């Protein structure tokens, strides 16, 4: 049985009182700056804005076209949401079932409470094989836990084999998109990175996309054929059969999953699905939402090990890293339904301007804004992740496209309440201001008085426009004029013009 | 029909012209407009910024005020998609979250009778031609909450197409948010401005002299940016366009000004 078994999942599942978040200092779930500050830096990069604008517009159009082909798209979304809701309601049972079936087919299962534990398990497993190099399938969860850093620290060289992920790795960069991690780079920048960092890149490398792709292909082919250990994430895991599934476009995943002797798969515990048949729903939802394809080019599925075919050692690492903390929030837990398609990133007007790096976490965009703070917890208003729920205009474009119907705007608002409630212990200026405004607004008399006081703003206006206000109003007037308050509010006008219609107004007494 | 006017706090304090225009349109169509003077604010800003606790008294006040108005009125109207969306989609759940189930039920009843202006005109009153005349080149920005929470769809466009003299031009990337987002505009001013810059460049690419929408708040943002650039494009609320006639192009000459 599993030697590294870390205890039954109840030690970290269904334990709402002792909520354990993803630990700080390991992995990449939190940036160094709050979103408004990081966004300011990103917005100053004109090339980034241009690259992102072009790329997101293309992928939005592709998605819209293939989604409109399916008459039952809305029913598919409902089915996806229903399956995920069911999974979250009985996660411990499904994970145990998955473990049993993986083991029954010759795999080994390891439980990792957090990023540090998962990294330690993977490093130990690689060391046990004697390998000093590993090939990796693109995976969000290994980015989340900072696995490459841990491997390198242990003297093991990981090679990312997804083209975009390779560009990020060679560029000593950070992924800025769930699906297209190098979305912020254009081909001229990619040529520069290859020339600088790839030892076997041809001297006459151009920025022709085909030339770039063929160069990466030749570079990676040598890695695939030499590697003895492959590391992957998982898109889905089927509890009833113990089957793991990875979907991808380039074939690099298929190489990593079949050629090495040892395969190690790291998977967030929320990825489990009850039955094989559930794939029917998700294999329709995911590619159309993600790459805008009817079907992804490669779907790899494996169940334990098959003697004489493919990896002969298979390890599944099940990762919590704050997921049970998210599960304990009955509104926020829907964030765990995410299948990492990135449709919400591509339609998000904030993401389109700032890119993913500004979010700090490897999970950017609208889904990142609700997932990262739940995985790490929010530690007061200086915590970068406490600023993420506010990084949205609540425009609702994300909810419209989410293949599993995660109501991201409502969860953002829910997390704003959680962030504000945390600040109530040490009330600051904003809380006091909002309390005061609320107190004014709940009385018609106080509100009317406040309106009259606002009229002093007329003194600041030139030709009906206010062009500069002191802080905090300067946040508005730094880029926008403000109209001067009117000489007469609507209620004053109504009282003058229609005041005799006493039946139309109630008494304005204070309550 | 007797219609209670929900002026919104921003509309009362900053854009009374938009509410006067709403009164003008409805009275021209032969309806009676009532102003419940107790109204203050629906609490949307508090609800959306994470201050549900502070919002609840505002929700209660709004429900009580308009519940009373509905004793003599058939419907409630506001020239604001986002405030109507808050009343219709947030009030009841905000009450339910704190166990105020009776209030939630009453909020649902008020919400069910509350309409955004284009909804009231097209769906309830069944008119698209309100007898307006507005000889200007106009582009329409669909505000996010009117589009994605209320699903007003093409109702404002149908109203605009029926306005005599009006040259309606399509706004590129119309459904992309303008970057206002309530307190977002203050908390994330740089991103808000970047989104505004793109919205303004789309507006200017149409050659329109007027950008219209159904929310004064978003128009305050778009218009504030256009004014700062001296772009020569005015932000005008849909109600003000619909109120304009050959006789009077509106009290302000049609611009979104006090």
Interface residues (C-beta under 8 A of the other chain):
Chain A: X35 X36 X39 X40 X43 X49 X349 X350 X353 X354 X389 X390 X391 X392 X393 X394 X395 X396 X397 X399 X400 X413 X415 X416 X417 X418 X419 X420 X421 X434 X435 X437 X438 X441 X442 X443 X444 X447 X450 X451 X454 X464 X465 X467 X472 X475 X476 X478 X479 X480 X481 X482 X483 X484 X485 X486 X487 X488 X489 X490 X491 X493 X494 X495 X498 X501 X503 X504 X505 X506 X507 X508 X511
Chain B: X7 X9 X11 X12 X13 X14 X15 X16 X17 X19 X20 X34 X35 X36 X37 X38 X39 X40 X41 X43 X45 X46 X47 X48 X49 X50 X51 X52 X54 X55 X57 X58 X61 X65 X68 X72 X144 X145 X147 X148 X149 X175 X176 X177 X179 X180 X181 X182 X183 X184 X185 X186 X187 X188 X189 X190 X191 X192 X193 X194 X195 X196 X198 X220 X221 X223 X224 X225 X227 X228 X256 X257 X258
